[in-house]
């Protein structure tokens, strides 16, 4: 009997050790170190502000461009690969002090069904309303001040002429989760960010007096929700330069011209609402959880309550470059 107890004791200890080691294995970091790009810092005193005078032909979004956001979303990182690239609808543009409505179940279903016809039947079969899981993303944006010559774009010496502004790249995270495991996953990101009002921007564009290689305004990006700071990081922590972003956009959309007036949203720092520990993401992949199971784990009442709600006031700012304030409302 004593031997059995002894063996059980050793067995329990080994089980605990195995569990701890397995947890650390699941929670291991990325193999590649994530380093910021090297930038020329632009002082806002070395340029002028002008109003937005034209609507863009296209709005491009860059994803996973800060180490903090890569880690909080348990995403992978390839230092030799392109960042995720997607398009946002022009109808998503909004100005400062806009009221932005939370998409309804029907809005969400209609939007994703345009990307994947028939998905609405699968969503409705769950008999549960699809929540938006609305999230904020403060970003440095830039606007093209000239058409891009694709032959010049491939040269590392090319200096694009661009102006800068502040944007809030709002997202309905439920639709992004539905893109998990899909070959066109990043197109779901674009759809999730294309509802009316989901691209509120600051009132002016800042244009430098001199265009320099790998140059950006070196400012702090910040988001507050109801006066509480949620995001706070410097643009110098960006992983990609504007030129690298434009090159990635061209590779993703080789048949689409990059025109004067087009916008590029350069990605968000860490601090968004949607956050998944890396060990949970890896465990879910090991268990082969499908996208509906992953969505179910993010749509409990306690989870939904953490996302933006009607009445929330969100301010996205970038020092003296500008800020954009919105109020979240119900539809």
BAMAR-472212 format. One line per 2 residues: their letters; for each residue x, y, z of C-alpha. Coordinates in steps of 0.05 Angstrom, whole numbers, plus 5000, padded with zeros to 4 digits. Each point is the difference from the previous one (the first is absolute). Example, Ala and Ser with C-alpha at 12.3 -4.5 7.8 and 13.67 -1.06 7.14 Angstrom:
BAMAR-472212
AS) 5246 4910 5156; 5027 5069 4987
end
This chain:
BAMAR-472212
XX) 5000 5000 5000; 5057 5048 5018
XX) 5034 4984 4934; 4936 5015 4962
XX) 4993 5067 5036; 5073 5014 4986
XX) 4992 4984 4925; 4936 5041 4998
XX) 5038 5058 5031; 5055 4995 4949
XX) 4949 4993 4944; 4964 5062 5023
XX) 5065 5039 5003; 5019 4978 4931
XX) 4931 5020 4974; 5008 5069 5030
XX) 5070 5008 4970; 4974 4977 4933
XX) 4942 5049 5004; 5047 5058 5017
XX) 5048 4983 4944; 4943 4992 4951
XX) 4973 5069 5019; 5068 5032 4990
XX) 5005 4964 4933; 4933 5027 4978
XX) 5018 5070 5026; 5069 5002 4968
XX) 5019 5063 4963; 5010 5009 4926
XX) 5064 4974 4968; 5013 5066 4965
XX) 5016 5063 5038; 4954 5057 4979
XX) 5040 5063 4989; 4975 5069 4979
XX) 5021 5029 4934; 5051 5056 4996
XX) 4966 5067 4988; 5019 5072 4986
XX) 4961 5040 5051; 4960 5059 4974
XX) 4985 5059 5044; 4930 5030 4990
XX) 5034 5068 4998; 5030 4978 4933
XX) 4934 4998 4962; 4931 5029 4991
XX) 4929 4978 5013; 4949 4999 4944
XX) 4927 4977 5000; 4978 4935 4968
XX) 4977 5024 4932; 4985 4936 4962
XX) 4971 4931 5015; 5047 4941 4990
XX) 4989 4948 4946; 5023 4947 5048
XX) 5014 4992 5074; 5053 4948 5017
XX) 5011 4971 5069; 5065 4969 5026
XX) 4994 4949 5055; 5047 4975 5054
XX) 5051 5055 4993; 5017 5008 5074
XX) 5031 4946 5044; 4949 5013 5056
XX) 4941 4988 4954; 5031 4937 4971
XX) 5010 4972 5071; 4932 5020 5028
XX) 4965 4966 4941; 5045 4938 5004
XX) 5019 5010 4927; 5058 4972 4961
XX) 5056 5044 4972; 5045 4989 4939
XX) 5055 5053 4996; 5010 4984 4927
XX) 4926 5002 4981; 4950 5054 4987
XX) 4952 5026 5054; 4926 4985 4991
XX) 4968 5048 4951; 4925 5013 4989
XX) 4953 5052 4971; 4947 5041 5037
XX) 4937 5027 4969; 4999 5075 4983
XX) 4931 5002 5034; 5036 4988 5066
XX) 5031 5070 5001; 4975 5047 5055
XX) 5022 5066 5028; 5019 5025 5068
XX) 4944 4999 5053; 4960 4948 4961
XX) 4950 4953 5031; 5015 4929 4979
XX) 4947 4946 5005; 5014 4929 5023
XX) 4982 4953 4943; 4939 4956 5013
XX) 4997 4925 4990; 4968 5011 4932
XX) 5053 5051 4980; 5055 4951 5018
XX) 4968 4941 4965; 4987 5039 4936
XX) 5072 5026 4999; 5034 4932 5009
XX) 4951 4966 4952; 5024 5045 4944
XX) 5070 4972 5011; 4978 4928 5012
XX) 4930 4986 4971; 4962 4950 5042
XX) 5036 5015 5065; 4937 5035 5025
XX) 4964 4932 5003; 5055 4972 5044
XX) 4998 5061 5046; 4925 5000 5006
XX) 5000 4925 5013; 5033 5013 5067
XX) 4937 5038 5023; 5044 5050 5035
XX) 5005 5073 4979; 5069 5019 4973
XX) 5031 5056 5042; 5045 5051 4968
XX) 5056 4997 5053; 5016 5072 4980
XX) 5073 5021 5012; 5043 5062 4990
XX) 5068 5007 4966; 5037 5066 5000
XX) 5046 5005 4939; 5047 5046 4963
XX) 4971 5007 4930; 5032 5028 4938
XX) 4972 5026 4934; 5035 4995 4933
XX) 5016 5068 4971; 5016 4972 4931
XX) 4986 4938 4958; 5048 4943 5014
XX) 5043 4974 4944; 5005 4925 5012
XX) 5070 4995 4969; 5025 5054 5047
XX) 4965 4967 5058; 5046 4939 4996
XX) 5061 5043 5011; 5022 5006 5073
XX) 5023 5071 4984; 4930 5022 4981
XX) 4971 5054 5045; 4924 5004 4996
XX) 4968 5068 5008; 4950 4992 5057
XX) 4963 5040 5052; 4979 4975 5069
XX) 4937 4999 5043; 4969 4964 5059
XX) 4946 4946 4992; 4959 4953 5043
XX) 4996 4933 4962; 4937 4974 5034
XX) 4986 4925 4995; 4943 4951 5010
XX) 5044 4944 5027; 4947 4946 4992
XX) 5008 5003 4925; 5076 4996 5005
XX) 4993 4938 5042; 4955 4969 4947
XX) 5059 5008 4952; 5043 4954 5043
XX) 5026 4942 4959; 4976 5029 4933
XX) 5047 5010 4942; 4977 5072 4993
XX) 5002 5014 5075; 5023 5072 4993
XX) 4941 5017 4955; 4956 4985 5060
XX) 5040 5052 5038; 4984 5050 4945
XX) 4926 4984 5004; 5001 5004 5075
XX) 5027 5072 4995; 4955 5025 4943
XX) 4935 5019 5035; 4975 5072 4997
XX) 5043 5045 5044; 5054 4947 5012
XX) 5056 5045 4973; 4995 5066 5038
XX) 5060 5045 4986; 5030 5064 5025
XX) 4980 5064 4964; 5066 5017 4966
XX) 5059 4968 4964; 5071 5019 5019
XX) 5048 5006 4942; 5076 5004 5012
XX) 5039 5056 4966; 5051 4948 4976
XX) 4987 4927 4983; 5052 4953 5029
XX) 5011 4925 4996; 4966 4960 5055
XX) 4975 5063 5033; 4940 5005 5047
XX) 4976 5047 5054; 5030 4971 5064
XX) 4940 5009 5046; 4962 4963 5053
XX) 4935 4966 4980; 4948 4997 5055
XX) 4929 4975 5009; 4954 5017 5057
XX) 4932 4971 5014; 4957 5042 5046
XX) 5063 5035 5023; 5040 4937 5016
XX) 5064 4987 4960; 4997 4935 4961
XX) 5056 5008 4950; 5065 5040 5005
XX) 5060 4987 4955; 5048 5037 4954
XX) 4997 4994 4924; 5075 4984 5001
XX) 4980 4930 5024; 4970 4985 4931
XX) 5030 4938 4968; 4992 5024 4928
XX) 5017 5064 4964; 4950 5035 4954
XX) 5038 4975 4939; 4997 4928 5025
XX) 4925 5008 5011; 4989 5026 4930
XX) 5041 4943 4972; 4958 4950 5039
XX) 4936 5033 4975; 5023 4994 4928
XX) 5017 4926 5010; 4931 4987 5030
XX) 4963 5041 4947; 5045 4999 4938
XX) 4944 5021 4953; 4978 5060 5041
XX) 5035 5067 4989; 5025 5039 5060
XX) 4971 5069 4985; 5009 5069 5027
XX) 4951 5009 5058; 5000 4926 5022
XX) 5006 4987 5075; 5043 4950 5037
XX) 4986 4985 5073; 5066 4975 5029
XX) 4975 4954 5055; 4986 5006 5074
XX) 5043 4992 5063; 4982 4952 5056
XX) 4944 5015 5047; 4938 4981 4960
XX) 4942 4965 5034; 5007 4934 4962
XX) 5056 4962 5034; 5015 4926 4999
XX) 5057 4967 5040; 5046 4963 4954
XX) 4991 4935 5039; 4925 5002 4989
XX) 5009 5012 4925; 5048 4942 4994
XX) 4956 4954 5041; 4941 5017 4956
XX) 5041 4984 4938; 5023 4934 5030
XX) 4928 4981 5015; 4981 5022 4929
XX) 4947 5049 5024; 4962 5028 4941
XX) 4983 5074 4992; 4930 4992 5030
XX) 5029 4968 5063; 5051 5057 5005
XX) 4945 5051 4992; 4958 4966 5053
XX) 5057 5008 5050; 5002 5075 4987
XX) 4925 5013 5003; 4982 4985 5072
XX) 4965 5056 5037; 5063 5017 5040
XX) 5041 5004 4936; 4949 5041 4961
XX) 4997 5051 5057; 5074 5016 4992
XX) 4991 5026 4929; 4976 5070 4981
XX) 4929 5015 5022; 4949 5054 4983
XX) 5018 5064 5036; 5076 4988 4999
XX) 5042 5059 4978; 5064 4980 4964
XX) 5056 5050 4986; 5057 4980 4954
XX) 5058 5049 5000; 5071 5009 4976
XX) 5030 5059 5038; 4995 5064 4958
XX) 4986 4960 4936; 4927 5000 5020
XX) 4946 4960 5033; 4932 4971 4983
XX) 4943 4992 5049; 4940 4955 4990
XX) 4940 4978 5041; 4974 4929 4994
XX) 4925 4994 4992; 4949 4944 4989
X) 4968 4992 4932
end
